[in-house]
Amino acid sequence: MLIVTGATGLLGNTLLRQALARGFEATALVRKTSPYQPLEGLECRRIAVDLVESDLIPLVVGASAVIHCAARVGIGRSDMAAFRRDNALATARLAAACRASGVRLVHVSTVDTLVWGTREAPGAGDPAPPHALDTAYAASKREAEAAVLAEVGRGLDAVIVHPGFLLGPWDWKPSSGRLMLAACRGPTSLAPPGGNDFCHAGDVAAAILTAAGSAPSGSRHVLSGEALTYAEAFWQMRRVAGRGGPVPTAPAALVMAAGRAGDLLGRLTGREPELNSASAAISCLPHHFSSAKAMQELGYAPRPAVEAFRDAWTWFRERGYA
């Protein structure tokens, strides 16, 4: 039996659907407040659980593997206590339960915990120490990785994977798909000057299922995608969506000024907006990584980013998001 946490999110839902299609018996661990729609019609058990408060050992005993996709995600610096609870503490408890039960854990982290690279010299997957550009999300995911590796030292069988920027169908919230929806809204779009690696959630899910079965314990694998500037990505997204118009690149100074304005708005409202000084700084930089190890060892085969954009847009249109 395969257990998937975060099974209503983009990656978790994609992974769960792939596992069921391959004939796996699967259980979805979800929050009590998670919507039912992402799991509707799927032949799997659904268990509502709080990974910080629930007794996890009875839930994982007998599983072939636990794939831990659940996480609090955000690009900002506020609510660090909530990020630590939902990411670091929840992962530490789940890793301890898996070790005690003799169950393999695949921990889904993020490339944000790694040393960043450029398109010409992509990051090789080396863990990065805490640094000035850390968001609450990145810092808490780094702590979560440390908790997993500590349990590996005590005998846990675990693998860590680092996905890039995911897009594709089954983005119910939507989560990362919000970027595409925003880029395709209006007669034109303005891109920040940085770049990212865009990957199809289906390709990443397939590689994770392979890692769950065969990757060596304690190993790390980057699951990134096609390296594009945001201007290039937005242009492709808009073409897929049937939108015309140019996609100019905004000056970094303008993006950073907008981020500082977002910080001010957050202080006034008590809620940090998506555009803040942290997200603005990150969007002005290249953010690229090599997936060569995963390609060689897991058979990871990332398709061109435009296919992820096309599949995501089709799904959004079919369900009334766009």
C-alpha positions as CSV (number, residue, x, y, z in Angstrom):
1,M,0.0,0.0,0.0
2,L,1.2,3.5,-0.9
3,I,0.4,6.4,1.3
4,V,0.4,10.0,-0.1
5,T,0.2,13.1,2.0
6,G,-1.0,16.3,0.5
7,A,-3.1,14.3,-2.0
8,T,-5.4,17.2,-2.9
9,G,-2.5,19.5,-4.1
10,L,-1.2,19.6,-7.6
11,L,1.7,17.1,-7.2
12,G,0.1,14.9,-4.6
13,N,-3.1,14.5,-6.7
14,T,-1.2,13.9,-9.8
15,L,1.0,11.3,-8.1
16,L,-2.0,9.6,-6.5
17,R,-3.8,9.3,-9.9
18,Q,-0.6,7.8,-11.5
19,A,-0.2,5.3,-8.7
20,L,-3.8,4.1,-9.0
21,A,-3.5,3.9,-12.7
22,R,-0.5,1.6,-12.2
23,G,-2.5,-0.7,-10.0
24,F,-1.2,0.4,-6.6
25,E,-3.5,0.3,-3.5
26,A,-3.3,3.8,-2.1
27,T,-4.3,5.9,0.9
28,A,-4.6,9.7,0.8
29,L,-3.8,11.5,4.1
30,V,-5.4,14.9,4.0
31,R,-6.3,17.7,6.3
32,K,-9.7,17.7,7.9
33,T,-10.5,20.9,5.9
34,S,-9.3,19.6,2.6
35,P,-11.9,19.6,-0.2
36,Y,-13.4,16.3,-1.4
37,Q,-13.5,17.2,-5.1
38,P,-9.8,16.3,-5.9
39,L,-10.4,12.7,-4.7
40,E,-13.9,12.3,-6.0
41,G,-14.2,9.1,-8.0
42,L,-10.8,7.8,-7.1
43,E,-10.5,4.2,-5.7
44,C,-8.5,5.1,-2.6
45,R,-8.9,5.4,1.1
46,R,-9.1,9.0,2.4
47,I,-8.0,9.6,6.0
48,A,-8.3,13.1,7.6
49,V,-5.2,13.6,9.8
50,D,-3.2,16.4,11.5
51,L,0.4,15.4,11.0
52,V,1.5,17.4,14.1
53,E,-1.2,16.1,16.5
54,S,-2.3,12.7,15.3
55,D,-0.7,9.3,16.2
56,L,1.0,8.5,12.9
57,I,2.4,5.1,13.5
58,P,-0.9,3.2,13.2
59,L,-1.5,5.0,9.9
60,V,1.8,4.1,8.2
61,V,2.3,0.5,9.6
62,G,2.3,-1.9,6.7
63,A,2.7,0.7,3.9
64,S,5.2,0.0,1.1
65,A,6.2,3.7,1.1
66,V,4.9,7.1,2.3
67,I,5.3,9.9,-0.2
68,H,5.2,13.2,1.7
69,C,3.9,15.9,-0.5
70,A,2.0,17.9,2.1
71,A,3.4,21.4,2.8
72,R,2.5,24.9,3.6
73,V,3.7,26.9,0.5
74,G,4.3,30.6,0.2
75,I,6.9,33.1,-1.1
76,G,7.3,35.5,1.8
77,R,8.8,35.9,5.2
78,S,5.8,36.1,7.5
79,D,4.1,33.4,9.6
80,M,7.4,31.5,10.3
81,A,5.8,29.7,13.2
82,A,3.1,28.3,11.0
83,F,5.6,27.2,8.3
84,R,7.7,25.5,10.9
85,R,4.7,23.6,12.3
86,D,3.3,22.5,9.0
87,N,6.6,21.8,7.2
88,A,9.4,21.0,9.7
89,L,7.5,19.6,12.7
90,A,5.0,17.6,10.6
91,T,7.9,16.1,8.6
92,A,9.9,15.3,11.7
93,R,6.9,13.4,13.2
94,L,6.2,11.6,10.0
95,A,9.8,10.6,9.5
96,A,10.0,9.3,13.1
97,A,6.8,7.2,12.5
98,C,8.2,5.7,9.3
99,R,11.4,4.8,11.0
100,A,9.6,3.2,13.9
101,S,7.4,1.2,11.5
102,G,10.1,0.2,9.0
103,V,8.5,2.1,6.2
104,R,10.3,4.0,3.3
105,L,9.7,7.7,3.2
106,V,10.0,9.9,0.1
107,H,10.2,13.4,1.2
108,V,9.2,16.0,-1.3
109,S,11.2,19.1,-0.7
110,T,12.0,22.0,-3.1
111,V,14.9,23.3,-5.2
112,D,14.7,26.4,-3.0
113,T,16.8,24.6,-0.4
114,L,19.6,24.1,-2.9
115,V,22.4,26.2,-4.3
116,W,20.9,28.2,-7.2
117,G,22.5,28.2,-10.6
118,T,22.2,30.0,-13.9
119,R,21.0,28.7,-17.3
120,E,24.6,28.4,-18.3
121,A,25.8,26.8,-15.1
122,P,22.7,25.2,-13.4
123,G,22.8,24.2,-9.7
124,A,24.1,20.6,-9.2
125,G,21.8,19.8,-6.3
126,D,24.1,20.8,-3.4
127,P,22.3,21.8,-0.2
128,A,22.5,25.5,0.5
129,P,23.1,27.0,4.0
130,P,20.6,29.6,5.3
131,H,21.0,32.8,3.3
132,A,19.5,36.3,2.9
133,L,17.0,35.3,0.2
134,D,15.5,32.5,2.3
135,T,11.7,32.7,2.6
136,A,9.8,31.2,5.5
137,Y,8.9,28.3,3.2
138,A,12.5,27.6,2.2
139,A,13.8,27.9,5.7
140,S,11.1,25.5,7.0
141,K,11.7,23.0,4.2
142,R,15.5,23.1,5.0
143,E,14.6,22.2,8.6
144,A,12.3,19.4,7.4
145,E,15.2,18.0,5.3
146,A,17.4,18.1,8.4
147,A,14.8,16.2,10.4
148,V,14.6,13.5,7.7
149,L,18.3,13.1,7.5
150,A,18.5,12.9,11.3
151,E,16.1,9.9,11.2
152,V,18.1,8.4,8.3
153,G,21.0,8.4,10.8
154,R,18.8,6.4,13.2
155,G,17.9,3.9,10.5
156,L,15.1,5.4,8.4
157,D,14.9,4.4,4.8
158,A,14.3,7.7,3.1
159,V,14.8,9.6,-0.2
160,I,14.6,13.4,-0.7
161,V,13.4,14.9,-4.0
162,H,13.5,18.5,-5.1
163,P,10.9,19.5,-7.8
164,G,11.2,22.7,-9.8
165,F,8.3,24.9,-10.8
166,L,5.4,22.6,-11.4
167,L,2.5,23.1,-13.8
168,G,-0.1,20.7,-15.2
169,P,-3.6,19.3,-14.7
170,W,-5.2,18.7,-11.3
171,D,-4.1,22.1,-9.8
172,W,-7.3,22.4,-7.8
173,K,-6.5,25.4,-5.6
174,P,-4.9,26.6,-8.0
175,S,-1.4,26.8,-6.6
176,S,1.6,27.3,-8.9
177,G,-0.9,27.6,-11.8
178,R,-1.8,31.1,-10.4
179,L,1.3,32.4,-12.2
180,M,0.0,31.2,-15.5
181,L,-3.5,32.5,-14.9
182,A,-2.0,35.9,-14.1
183,A,0.3,35.9,-17.1
184,C,-2.6,35.2,-19.4
185,R,-4.9,37.8,-18.0
186,G,-5.2,41.1,-19.9
187,P,-4.0,42.4,-23.3
188,T,-0.3,42.0,-22.3
189,S,1.9,40.8,-19.5
190,L,4.9,42.2,-17.7
191,A,7.6,39.8,-16.7
192,P,10.2,40.1,-13.9
193,P,13.8,39.8,-15.1
194,G,14.7,36.4,-13.5
195,G,14.1,32.9,-14.6
196,N,12.9,29.5,-13.5
197,D,12.8,25.8,-14.5
198,F,9.3,24.8,-15.5
199,C,8.3,21.2,-15.3
200,H,5.2,19.0,-15.9
201,A,3.7,17.7,-12.7
202,G,3.1,14.3,-14.4
203,D,6.8,13.9,-15.2
204,V,7.8,14.7,-11.6
205,A,5.2,12.3,-10.2
206,A,6.4,9.5,-12.4
207,A,10.0,10.0,-11.2
208,I,8.9,10.1,-7.6
209,L,7.1,6.8,-8.0
210,T,10.3,5.3,-9.3
211,A,12.3,6.8,-6.4
212,A,9.8,5.2,-4.0
213,G,10.7,1.8,-5.4
214,S,14.4,2.0,-6.2
215,A,16.3,5.1,-5.2
216,P,19.1,4.4,-2.6
217,S,18.3,5.5,1.0
218,G,19.7,8.9,1.9
219,S,19.9,10.0,-1.8
220,R,18.7,13.3,-3.2
221,H,17.3,14.0,-6.7
222,V,16.5,17.3,-8.4
223,L,13.4,17.0,-10.6
224,S,13.6,20.3,-12.5
225,G,12.5,21.3,-16.0
226,E,13.1,23.5,-19.0
227,A,15.1,26.6,-18.1
228,L,13.3,29.8,-19.2
229,T,13.3,33.4,-18.4
230,Y,10.0,34.6,-17.0
231,A,9.5,36.6,-20.2
232,E,10.0,33.5,-22.3
233,A,7.7,31.5,-20.1
234,F,5.0,34.1,-20.1
235,W,5.2,34.4,-23.9
236,Q,4.7,30.7,-24.3
237,M,1.9,30.6,-21.7
238,R,0.0,33.4,-23.5
239,R,0.4,31.7,-26.9
240,V,-1.0,28.5,-25.5
241,A,-3.9,30.5,-24.1
242,G,-4.5,32.2,-27.4
243,R,-3.4,35.5,-26.1
244,G,-1.4,37.9,-28.3
245,G,0.7,40.9,-27.4
246,P,4.4,41.3,-26.3
247,V,5.8,40.3,-23.0
248,P,8.3,43.0,-22.0
249,T,10.7,42.5,-19.1
250,A,10.3,44.9,-16.1
251,P,13.4,46.6,-14.7
252,A,14.6,45.0,-11.5
253,A,14.3,48.3,-9.7
254,L,10.6,48.5,-10.6
255,V,10.0,44.9,-9.4
256,M,11.8,45.6,-6.1
257,A,9.8,48.8,-5.6
258,A,6.6,46.9,-6.1
259,G,7.8,44.3,-3.6
260,R,8.5,47.0,-0.9
261,A,5.0,48.4,-1.6
262,G,3.7,44.9,-1.0
263,D,5.5,44.8,2.4
264,L,3.8,48.1,3.4
265,L,0.4,46.8,2.4
266,G,1.0,43.7,4.4
267,R,1.9,45.8,7.5
268,L,-1.3,47.8,7.0
269,T,-3.6,44.8,6.5
270,G,-1.9,42.2,8.6
271,R,-1.6,39.8,5.7
272,E,1.5,39.5,3.5
273,P,0.5,39.7,-0.2
274,E,2.0,37.4,-2.9
275,L,4.0,40.3,-4.2
276,N,6.4,41.3,-1.4
277,S,10.1,42.1,-1.1
278,A,11.0,38.4,-0.8
279,S,9.1,37.2,-3.9
280,A,10.2,40.3,-5.8
281,A,13.9,39.7,-5.1
282,I,13.7,36.0,-6.1
283,S,11.8,36.8,-9.3
284,C,14.7,39.1,-10.4
285,L,17.3,36.2,-10.3
286,P,18.0,33.1,-12.3
287,H,16.8,30.0,-10.5
288,H,18.1,27.0,-12.5
289,F,19.1,23.4,-11.6
290,S,20.4,20.3,-13.3
291,S,18.3,17.1,-13.2
292,A,21.1,14.9,-14.8
293,K,21.3,12.6,-11.7
294,A,17.5,11.9,-11.7
295,M,17.6,11.4,-15.5
296,Q,20.3,8.8,-15.2
297,E,19.1,7.0,-12.0
298,L,15.3,7.4,-12.1
299,G,14.7,7.6,-15.8
300,Y,13.3,11.1,-15.3
301,A,12.3,12.5,-18.7
302,P,11.1,16.1,-18.4
303,R,9.1,17.2,-21.5
304,P,9.3,20.8,-22.9
305,A,7.7,23.4,-20.7
306,V,5.2,24.3,-23.4
307,E,3.5,20.9,-22.9
308,A,3.0,21.6,-19.2
309,F,1.6,25.0,-20.1
310,R,-0.8,23.5,-22.6
311,D,-2.0,20.7,-20.3
312,A,-2.5,23.2,-17.4
313,W,-4.4,25.7,-19.5
314,T,-6.6,23.0,-21.0
315,W,-7.5,21.8,-17.5
316,F,-8.1,25.3,-16.2
317,R,-10.4,26.1,-19.2
318,E,-12.4,22.8,-18.8
319,R,-13.0,23.6,-15.1
320,G,-13.8,27.2,-15.4
321,Y,-10.7,28.7,-13.9
322,A,-9.9,30.6,-17.1
